[in-house]
Structure formats: C-alpha cells, structure tokens
Amino acid sequence: MANAEDFESLITDFLATELLGASGPKIDPDENLFVSGHVDSLGIMRLIAHLETELALEIPPADLVPDNFRSVRVMAEYLNRMAAAGAQ
C-alpha cells in the first residue's frame, strides 16, 4: 500500500511534467499552490483526474474543497487517509 511520501511523489511528478514544465519552479510540499499561482482551478481538476486514474479511486464530490488540495503535503495526507479507510 502506498504511503504519504509515495503520494507526494506522484503529485509533484504530475505538477512538474503536466502543469509547470520540467524547467518550472520547485514546489515546496507545504506551499499553497493556489496562492502561489502554480495551480489554477483547471489545473487542480486535471490533477484530481490524474490521481483518480492512477490510484483507481474516486474522490467524493463533498471532498473537492480547496482545504484538501491546497498543498502537495495536504493532498498526500488526504490520499493517505483515503487509502487507509479503503483498506479497512
């Protein structure tokens, strides 16, 4: 089973390859992606679609709130909680 570090890596890889470009800025795991301007609403939806596909999960509509996706670390912790709940 994946852990929070695995999820962080999956998220940062997608950000680097699909949203920011390989020569884009390095993202701090605690940096607010919305405030920094690194991710907009379309970008976060692309990221969520990617995560759902890669992890074979569905993020409930009620969980699609900025507080769950504001930083790489917050997203990884959210996905880790979802994975743990699904394993029970």
WOJO-V773453 format. One record per residue. N is the residue number from 1. RES is the residue in one small letter. SS is DSSP state (hx for helix, st for strand, lp for the rest). NEAR is the number of other C-alpha atoms within 12 Angstrom. Layout:
# WOJO-V773453
N_RES_SS_NEAR, N_RES_SS_NEAR
This chain:
# WOJO-V773453
1_m_lp_16, 2_a_lp_21, 3_n_lp_20, 4_a_hx_24, 5_e_hx_21, 6_d_hx_22, 7_f_hx_31, 8_e_hx_29, 9_s_hx_22, 10_l_hx_29, 11_i_hx_40, 12_t_hx_35, 13_d_hx_23, 14_f_hx_27, 15_l_hx_34, 16_a_hx_22, 17_t_hx_17, 18_e_hx_21, 19_l_hx_28, 20_l_hx_23, 21_g_lp_16, 22_a_lp_15, 23_s_lp_12, 24_g_lp_15, 25_p_lp_19, 26_k_lp_20, 27_i_lp_29, 28_d_lp_20, 29_p_lp_24, 30_d_lp_21, 31_e_lp_22, 32_n_lp_23, 33_l_lp_34, 34_f_lp_21, 35_v_lp_15, 36_s_lp_16, 37_g_lp_18, 38_h_lp_28, 39_v_lp_31, 40_d_lp_21, 41_s_hx_20, 42_l_hx_13, 43_g_hx_23, 44_i_hx_30, 45_m_hx_20, 46_r_hx_19, 47_l_hx_33, 48_i_hx_34, 49_a_hx_20, 50_h_hx_24, 51_l_hx_30, 52_e_hx_21, 53_t_hx_14, 54_e_hx_17, 55_l_hx_23, 56_a_lp_15, 57_l_lp_17, 58_e_lp_20, 59_i_lp_27, 60_p_lp_13, 61_p_hx_11, 62_a_hx_10, 63_d_hx_16, 64_l_lp_20, 65_v_lp_18, 66_p_hx_23, 67_d_hx_18, 68_n_hx_28, 69_f_lp_35, 70_r_lp_29, 71_s_lp_30, 72_v_hx_37, 73_r_hx_30, 74_v_hx_27, 75_m_hx_39, 76_a_hx_30, 77_e_hx_27, 78_y_hx_29, 79_l_hx_37, 80_n_hx_24, 81_r_hx_21, 82_m_hx_27, 83_a_hx_24, 84_a_hx_15, 85_a_hx_12, 86_g_hx_16, 87_a_hx_10, 88_q_lp_7
